[in-house]
Amino acid sequence: MPTGALYAIAYAALSAIGGLIGYIQARSQASLVSGLVSALLLLVGAWLWQAGVAGGAGMAMGVTAALVIIFIRRWMQTRRAMPAVIMIVAGVLAFVGMGFSLLGGQ
């Protein structure tokens, strides 16, 4: 399995867990739905990537970039570190890992 797909799977897990935590703590259905939908899209991208489908890497990286942008905006609006900073840092690390995986041919 390409290393980049593993980064996408890890970020998907973090997204799903974050959505569940948001729902449990604040009863936020929006957090639950967005976390699970994001995780599903990341998992589909990872699956396509490992299957050799050209758009898989782009899908996983696109969803990751979108989430990073969303969480940067959220952090700037609320100035609350949780969960925004964790998702930003993890997203940037995942995006860079996916990029290196593409450059390395994995």
N, C-alpha and C positions, 0 to 999 in steps of 0.2 A: 504494500500500500504506500502511495506517495506520502512523504512527510507532510506536505501541505494539507492533504486530506485529514491527517491526524490533528493538525492545528485547528482545522475547521470543526472537527468533532469535539475537541476540547472546548472551543468557544461556544459551540452549540449547547454543550452540557452546562456551562456557566450561565448562558442565557436562559435555559429552561429552569435551572435552580433559582436564578434571580427572579424570574416571573412567579415561581411558586412561593418564594419568600415574600415578595410584594403582596401576593394575594393573602397569605397567612397573616402577615403583620397588619396590613391596611385594608383587607378585603377589597383590594383593587383588582377588579376583573380585567381592566385594561392591561395591567402588568402581567397577569396570567396569560391572556391571549397573545399579547405582543411577544412575551418571552417564549411561549411555545411555538408560535408561528415563525419567529426568527430562528429558533432551534431547528424546526423542521426544514426551513429553507437552507440552512447551513448543512444539515445532514444530507439533503438531496444534492447540494453542490459537492459535498465530499464523496458521495456515492458515485456521481457522474464523473468526478475527477479520477477516482480510482478505477473506474470502468474505461477510462481513456477518452471520454467524450470531451470535445474541445471546450464547451461552455461551462463545464463543471468548475474549473478553477476560477473563471471569471464570476460565476454566480457566487461562490463561496467568498471570494475577495470583495465583491460588490456589496453583499449583505454585511460583511464585517465593516467595510468602510462606512456604510450607511448607519450602522449602529454606533460607531465611534462618533460620527457627526451628530447624531441624535443625542448621545450622552454628553457631548461637549456643550451643546446648546442647553440641555437640561441643567448641567452643572453651572453654567454661566447665569441661568435664570434663578436658580434656587440657592446656589452656593453651598449646597449640602453634598458632602463627599460621598456618602453612601446612597445609592450604589454606583453613582456616575463615575467616580474616579477609578474604581475597580474595573468597570466595564471599559473605560477608555484605555487604561494601561494594558489590560488583557487583550483588547481588540487591536491595539497597535502592535503588541508582541505577536499576536496571531497573524496579522496582516504581513508583517515583516517576515515571519517564518514561512508563510505561504509564498511570498515573493522570492525568497531565497530558494525555496523548493522548486519553483518554476525555473529560476536561473540555473539551478544545478541539474535540471532535467529529471527531477524525481516527482 
